[in-house]
């Protein structure tokens, strides 16, 4: 059974907070109880010593007698507090005994203390503790104090502990309620943009590339997700435009020669035209145009296929450029364009033949679009862990609006679709495919009428 992310988050947060609350409550209860127990035990010892000190002060040395009235009052007061006294003089004779004075009251108080400690789940028993009675260095006798040990709660202490535990329970319940509310609120904040993102993704999957998301969250990861979905939508919309344009381009490329050949053949079949050499030659040229388009498509398919089968080895980028450049110097010279190569040797891990194809395609474009008296410069240099090949020209340049798309298949900045001026638009797509297969990158910078610069970066060997 599948549960919503919101339910899972709420439950997880709730369980986590409840666990923390439970642990904190148990730990706090243990610490407080232990500290309180230590405090009570110390207080009982101190109280016993104070009783002994008070009793020692009730001896009148001038008369040689005890203040029995005060001793009785102190004994009864201590009894109600849970201390059962038995006082002896220096001869061992009993001066005052709580049990002899009121046995039933002693039994009642002992029973009440025992019940309280049982309720508090504290084990112990009544134990006698003897303290000497002294005054001015003279032994006056002893007091035996019988009380529940190692410690016991008075009625006030018991109420305090009970109230403390009740407060901790209420705090736990209140914290759990806050945790539920906070969990639901947080889960809603997290899942709301996720739900919108999922809905946008569904719309995009159905072809609605206009779907966009507003960034309504300050959570970095969710914000990144929203941005990624928006970018995906924009990219797919652009790809859809390119696909439609590709269809139109291919249809145009096919329609023109097919229409021309068909018209020529119909005219010759119906006897309107004689099948002269010139007319047949015209048909042949149109067929060659169709063949050229098919070859372009085959080249692109081969580039995609070969990109996954690279023969990588350390290659000197400058050597590759110098091997390719002479083949284009003649073509450049015929157009009145000067081609120069410069830079320093840089070793990169690459497929030499595929890299040569990259340089060939870039020089082909540069020569094609650089007017007479222009200049093409190819330079090789080292970057931060990369080898760089730059092909610059002072040709016609590329409009800024076309720069993001020039590496797409069959994209041509020349909207006239003329193969004589724009080619099929696959040369740069092949460059991008090969460079990406090497783990590198290719970028273009241009300004209309002021030339272009293509930069290829490859990992250094």
Beta strands, then each sheet from edge to edge (+ up, - down):
strand 1: 59-60
strand 2: 65-66
strand 3: 84-89
strand 4: 94-97
strand 5: 125-135
strand 6: 138-149
strand 7: 313-316
strand 8: 338-343
strand 9: 347-350
strand 10: 375-382
strand 11: 386-393
strand 12: 441-446
strand 13: 452-459
sheet 1: 1+ 2-
sheet 2: 4+ 3- 6+ 5-
sheet 3: 7+ 9-
sheet 4: 8+ 10+ 11- 13+ 12-
end
